[in-house]
Amino acid sequence: MWVRNAWYVACWSHELEAGQILARSIIDEPLALYRKQDGTAVAFEDRCCHRFAPLSKGRVEQDDLRCMYHGLKFAPDGRCIEIPGQPLIPHSAAVRRYPTIESGSWLWVWMGDAAAADPALVPPSIALDDPGYRLRCGRLDFAADYQLIDDNLLDLSHLSYAHEKTLGLGAPQWADERPRIIRLERGLRVQRWLRNQVRGYLRRDATFDMWSTYDFLVPGIFLLRTAWYPPGTADGLQLKPPTAAPLFLRCDEQAVTPMTARAARYFYATGARAADIDQRQLDRMFAVVEAAFHEDKAIIEAQQVVIDRDPTRRMLPTSFDAGPTQFRRILAELVEREAQPAQRMAAAAQAQ
């Protein structure tokens, strides 16, 4: 179930180096990415229009990309500008170019109608080199449907069990406190207070109230802020969102990119305000995060095996599933909306 008119994370910006061609697959469409001399990223379909050789096996020449099978050269807009030994270049000699944007240290690719590519729909995220924060990043590949990863991020109650020795250590309340879920135009906002939490970055012999809020946006972008406040803050605010600056602010940002129906790439960054954490603390935090994400990978891939064994079986819904259910509905609505013009055209063709 692909939403095409959306920005997908193709890679971390630093992964695409000058002169390099990077092969990526997003929603089952192979891409070839490279940079022009000014650093602007270009994304082509990874298929030469001549003999369908992969352009990711080609060569960057200034701003252009040359197929290294028979030498056709393509300009950044996708037009073929050179066919060795053939002066006449057909108008049809071209490859598809996908709109790209770099924002928040991610390279985003718009997989749908290029005319509909709206920069305002790029989810806001923190750049890795933002001086106000200390962040570390990574990525991990899952052999599973990307929606299972989305489900995992939209139901953090699993922290109390799947991550009882990592991210959920000492926080059984994740499974007990149901969050407030707010519908956004292209996603959900999930918020909750957890009282009496130990936070070692502040004091190991004291507890604090923790405010967790994240936006989960199409196609699978997770932007989490976790803030710690003095004990009693949650009750004093009657569990409403805080307005004062926290004692400690943690930031976690993740992107789920479906590569195929059974493969997804998971990009993640974690850290805190620069004033709140030093490099040694950040390294410890990141080690816990990486351990937890490998726990997720193990259980989600095992879940996928069970699902594929009998796809007709229906899952038993509980109150945990409000977030995953609502987000899947949003995806379904967008997929249906994109399909409507094609359905109208097909109906008109049949009527003729």
C-alpha positions as CSV (number, residue, x, y, z in Angstrom):
1,M,0.0,0.0,0.0
2,W,2.2,2.8,-1.3
3,V,1.5,6.5,-1.0
4,R,3.3,8.0,-3.9
5,N,2.7,11.7,-3.4
6,A,5.0,12.0,-0.4
7,W,8.6,12.7,0.5
8,Y,10.6,9.6,1.3
9,V,14.0,9.6,3.0
10,A,16.5,8.1,0.5
11,C,19.6,8.5,2.6
12,W,21.5,10.6,5.1
13,S,22.9,13.6,3.3
14,H,26.5,12.5,4.1
15,E,25.9,9.1,2.5
16,L,25.8,10.7,-1.0
17,E,29.3,11.9,-1.8
18,A,30.5,14.0,-4.7
19,G,31.2,11.9,-7.8
20,Q,29.4,8.9,-6.4
21,I,26.2,7.2,-7.7
22,L,24.1,5.7,-5.0
23,A,21.6,2.9,-5.8
24,R,18.4,3.0,-3.7
25,S,15.0,1.4,-3.9
26,I,11.9,3.2,-2.6
27,I,8.4,1.7,-2.9
28,D,9.7,-0.9,-5.2
29,E,11.2,1.6,-7.6
30,P,15.0,1.5,-8.1
31,L,16.7,4.9,-8.1
32,A,20.2,6.2,-9.0
33,L,21.2,9.3,-7.0
34,Y,24.2,11.6,-7.6
35,R,25.3,15.2,-7.0
36,K,25.8,18.0,-9.4
37,Q,29.0,20.2,-9.1
38,D,27.1,22.6,-6.9
39,G,26.1,19.8,-4.5
40,T,22.5,19.6,-5.6
41,A,21.2,16.0,-5.5
42,V,19.6,14.4,-8.6
43,A,17.5,11.2,-8.5
44,F,16.9,9.2,-11.7
45,E,15.1,6.0,-12.3
46,D,17.8,3.4,-12.2
47,R,17.3,2.3,-15.8
48,C,18.9,3.6,-19.0
49,C,16.2,4.1,-21.7
50,H,18.4,2.3,-24.2
51,R,19.0,-1.3,-23.1
52,F,17.8,-0.9,-19.5
53,A,21.2,-1.1,-17.9
54,P,21.2,0.3,-14.3
55,L,22.4,3.9,-14.3
56,S,23.8,3.3,-10.8
57,K,26.6,1.4,-12.6
58,G,27.3,4.6,-14.6
59,R,29.7,7.5,-14.2
60,V,29.2,11.2,-13.1
61,E,30.6,13.7,-15.5
62,Q,30.3,17.3,-14.2
63,D,26.5,17.7,-13.8
64,D,25.6,14.8,-16.0
65,L,25.4,11.0,-15.7
66,R,26.7,8.6,-18.3
67,C,25.5,5.0,-18.7
68,M,28.6,2.8,-18.8
69,Y,27.0,0.2,-21.0
70,H,26.8,2.0,-24.4
71,G,27.7,5.5,-23.3
72,L,24.4,7.5,-23.4
73,K,24.7,10.6,-21.3
74,F,21.9,12.3,-19.4
75,A,21.5,15.9,-18.2
76,P,20.2,16.5,-14.7
77,D,16.7,17.0,-16.0
78,G,16.7,13.4,-17.4
79,R,17.2,14.3,-21.1
80,C,19.6,12.3,-23.1
81,I,22.2,14.8,-24.5
82,E,24.7,12.4,-26.1
83,I,24.5,9.0,-27.9
84,P,28.0,8.0,-29.1
85,G,28.1,7.7,-32.9
86,Q,24.6,9.0,-33.4
87,P,24.1,12.8,-33.8
88,L,20.4,12.6,-33.8
89,I,18.9,12.2,-30.4
90,P,15.2,11.2,-30.2
91,H,12.9,13.2,-28.0
92,S,11.9,10.0,-26.3
93,A,15.5,9.4,-25.2
94,A,15.1,10.4,-21.5
95,V,14.9,8.9,-18.0
96,R,12.5,9.8,-15.3
97,R,13.8,12.3,-12.7
98,Y,12.3,12.5,-9.2
99,P,12.1,15.8,-7.2
100,T,14.6,15.9,-4.4
101,I,15.1,18.1,-1.3
102,E,17.7,18.1,1.4
103,S,16.4,19.0,4.9
104,G,17.5,18.1,8.4
105,S,20.5,16.0,7.2
106,W,18.1,13.8,5.1
107,L,17.9,13.6,1.4
108,W,14.2,13.4,0.5
109,V,12.7,12.1,-2.8
110,W,9.2,12.7,-4.0
111,M,8.0,9.4,-5.5
112,G,4.7,10.6,-7.1
113,D,3.5,13.3,-9.6
114,A,6.4,15.7,-9.9
115,A,4.0,18.6,-10.5
116,A,2.5,17.9,-7.0
117,A,5.8,17.9,-5.2
118,D,5.3,20.4,-2.4
119,P,8.4,21.4,-0.3
120,A,6.0,22.5,2.5
121,L,5.2,18.8,3.0
122,V,8.8,17.9,4.0
123,P,8.6,17.1,7.7
124,P,10.7,19.3,10.0
125,S,13.7,17.7,11.5
126,I,16.9,18.7,13.3
127,A,20.2,18.8,11.3
128,L,22.9,16.6,12.7
129,D,25.2,19.7,12.8
130,D,22.7,22.0,14.5
131,P,24.8,23.7,17.3
132,G,21.9,23.6,19.7
133,Y,22.0,19.8,19.9
134,R,24.3,16.8,20.2
135,L,23.1,14.0,17.9
136,R,24.2,10.6,16.6
137,C,22.7,8.8,13.7
138,G,22.4,5.4,12.1
139,R,20.3,3.1,9.9
140,L,19.1,-0.4,9.9
141,D,17.4,-2.7,7.3
142,F,14.3,-4.8,8.2
143,A,13.1,-7.8,6.3
144,A,9.5,-6.9,6.9
145,D,6.6,-4.8,5.7
146,Y,7.3,-1.1,6.6
147,Q,3.8,-0.8,8.1
148,L,4.8,-3.2,10.9
149,I,7.6,-0.7,11.8
150,D,5.1,2.1,11.7
151,D,2.8,0.2,14.0
152,N,5.7,-0.3,16.4
153,L,6.5,3.4,16.6
154,L,2.8,4.3,17.0
155,D,2.4,2.1,20.0
156,L,5.2,2.8,22.5
157,S,3.5,0.5,25.1
158,H,5.9,-2.1,23.8
159,L,8.8,-0.3,25.5
160,S,7.8,-1.9,28.8
161,Y,8.3,-5.4,27.4
162,A,10.3,-5.6,24.2
163,H,12.7,-3.1,25.7
164,E,12.5,-3.9,29.4
165,K,16.4,-3.8,29.7
166,T,17.0,-0.9,27.3
167,L,14.6,2.0,26.4
168,G,11.9,0.7,28.8
169,L,14.2,0.0,31.8
170,G,12.4,1.2,34.9
171,A,9.4,2.5,33.1
172,P,6.6,0.0,33.2
173,Q,4.1,2.9,32.9
174,W,4.5,2.9,29.1
175,A,2.2,-0.1,29.0
176,D,-0.3,1.4,31.5
177,E,-0.7,5.0,30.4
178,R,-2.8,5.4,27.2
179,P,-1.7,8.5,25.2
180,R,-3.7,11.3,23.8
181,I,-3.9,11.0,20.0
182,I,-4.6,14.0,17.8
183,R,-5.3,13.7,14.1
184,L,-3.1,15.9,11.9
185,E,-3.6,16.6,8.2
186,R,-1.1,13.9,7.2
187,G,-0.4,12.1,10.4
188,L,-0.9,11.8,14.2
189,R,0.3,13.6,17.3
190,V,0.8,11.3,20.3
191,Q,1.2,12.7,23.8
192,R,1.4,11.4,27.3
193,W,2.8,12.1,30.8
194,L,4.7,9.5,32.8
195,R,5.2,10.4,36.5
196,N,8.0,9.4,38.9
197,Q,10.6,8.5,36.2
198,V,14.3,8.1,37.1
199,R,16.5,10.1,34.8
200,G,20.2,9.4,35.3
201,Y,21.3,12.4,33.2
202,L,19.8,14.6,36.0
203,R,20.0,12.7,39.3
204,R,20.0,9.0,39.9
205,D,18.5,9.3,43.4
206,A,15.5,11.4,42.3
207,T,12.4,11.0,40.1
208,F,10.9,13.4,37.6
209,D,7.8,13.8,35.5
210,M,8.3,13.0,31.9
211,W,6.4,14.5,29.0
212,S,6.5,12.6,25.7
213,T,5.2,14.0,22.5
214,Y,5.7,13.0,18.9
215,D,4.4,13.6,15.5
216,F,4.1,10.6,13.2
217,L,3.8,11.7,9.6
218,V,3.3,10.2,6.2
219,P,4.9,8.0,5.0
220,G,6.6,7.0,8.3
221,I,8.4,9.9,9.9
222,F,8.7,9.9,13.7
223,L,9.7,13.1,15.5
224,L,9.8,12.6,19.2
225,R,10.6,15.1,22.0
226,T,10.9,13.8,25.6
227,A,11.1,16.4,28.3
228,W,11.8,16.0,32.1
229,Y,10.2,18.3,34.7
230,P,10.2,18.5,38.5
231,P,7.9,16.0,40.2
232,G,4.4,17.2,40.5
233,T,4.4,19.0,37.2
234,A,2.1,16.6,35.5
235,D,-0.6,16.8,38.2
236,G,-0.1,20.6,38.5
237,L,-0.9,20.9,34.8
238,Q,-3.8,18.4,35.1
239,L,-1.9,16.4,32.4
240,K,-2.1,19.2,29.9
241,P,1.0,19.9,27.7
242,P,3.8,21.9,29.4
243,T,4.7,25.4,28.5
244,A,7.8,25.9,30.6
245,A,11.3,24.9,29.5
246,P,12.2,21.4,30.7
247,L,15.1,20.4,32.9
248,F,16.3,18.0,30.2
249,L,15.1,17.7,26.5
250,R,15.8,14.6,24.5
251,C,15.2,14.4,20.7
252,D,14.7,11.3,18.7
253,E,14.0,11.4,14.9
254,Q,13.4,8.4,12.7
255,A,12.2,7.7,9.2
256,V,10.8,4.4,7.8
257,T,11.3,4.0,4.1
258,P,9.7,1.0,2.3
259,M,12.1,-0.5,-0.2
260,T,9.9,-3.4,-1.3
261,A,6.9,-5.2,0.1
262,R,9.1,-7.1,2.5
263,A,12.0,-4.8,3.0
264,A,12.3,-1.4,4.7
265,R,15.2,0.9,5.7
266,Y,15.0,2.6,9.1
267,F,16.9,5.9,9.6
268,Y,17.4,7.2,13.1
269,A,19.0,9.9,15.1
270,T,19.0,10.5,18.9
271,G,20.4,13.1,21.2
272,A,19.6,16.0,23.4
273,R,20.1,19.8,23.7
274,A,23.8,20.5,23.6
275,A,23.6,22.1,27.1
276,D,22.0,19.0,28.6
277,I,24.5,16.3,27.5
278,D,28.2,15.7,26.9
279,Q,29.7,13.4,24.3
280,R,30.2,10.5,26.7
281,Q,26.6,10.6,27.8
282,L,25.5,10.8,24.1
283,D,27.5,7.7,23.3
284,R,25.9,5.8,26.1
285,M,22.4,6.9,25.0
286,F,23.1,5.9,21.4
287,A,24.3,2.5,22.5
288,V,21.1,1.9,24.3
289,V,19.1,3.1,21.3
290,E,21.0,0.8,18.9
291,A,20.5,-2.2,21.2
292,A,16.7,-1.4,21.4
293,F,16.4,-1.1,17.7
294,H,18.0,-4.5,17.1
295,E,15.4,-5.8,19.6
296,D,12.7,-4.3,17.4
297,K,14.2,-5.8,14.3
298,A,14.3,-9.3,15.8
299,I,10.7,-9.3,16.9
300,I,9.2,-7.5,13.8
301,E,11.0,-9.8,11.4
302,A,9.8,-12.8,13.4
303,Q,6.3,-11.2,13.3
304,Q,6.5,-11.0,9.5
305,V,7.4,-14.7,9.2
306,V,4.3,-15.6,11.3
307,I,2.0,-13.3,9.2
308,D,3.3,-14.7,5.9
309,R,2.7,-18.2,7.2
310,D,-1.1,-17.5,7.1
311,P,-2.0,-14.1,5.8
312,T,-5.7,-14.8,6.2
313,R,-5.5,-14.7,10.0
314,R,-6.9,-11.5,11.6
315,M,-5.1,-9.8,14.5
316,L,-6.9,-9.3,17.8
317,P,-7.2,-5.5,18.3
318,T,-6.8,-4.0,21.8
319,S,-6.8,-0.4,23.1
320,F,-3.0,-0.3,22.4
321,D,-3.9,-0.2,18.7
322,A,-5.5,3.2,18.4
323,G,-2.5,4.8,16.9
324,P,-1.6,2.1,14.4
325,T,-5.2,1.7,13.3
326,Q,-5.7,5.5,12.7
327,F,-2.5,5.8,10.8
328,R,-3.2,2.9,8.6
329,R,-6.5,4.6,7.8
330,I,-4.7,7.8,6.9
331,L,-2.5,5.8,4.5
332,A,-5.5,4.0,3.0
333,E,-7.3,7.4,2.4
334,L,-4.3,8.8,0.6
335,V,-3.8,5.7,-1.5
336,E,-7.5,5.9,-2.5
337,R,-7.3,9.6,-3.3
338,E,-4.3,9.0,-5.6
339,A,-6.2,6.2,-7.4
340,Q,-9.3,8.2,-8.1
341,P,-8.0,10.1,-11.2
342,A,-6.8,6.8,-12.8
343,Q,-10.1,5.2,-12.0
344,R,-12.0,8.1,-13.6
345,M,-9.8,7.9,-16.8
346,A,-10.3,4.1,-17.0
347,A,-14.1,4.6,-16.7
348,A,-14.1,7.3,-19.4
349,A,-12.1,5.1,-21.7
350,Q,-14.6,2.2,-21.2
351,A,-17.5,4.6,-21.9
352,Q,-16.1,5.5,-25.4
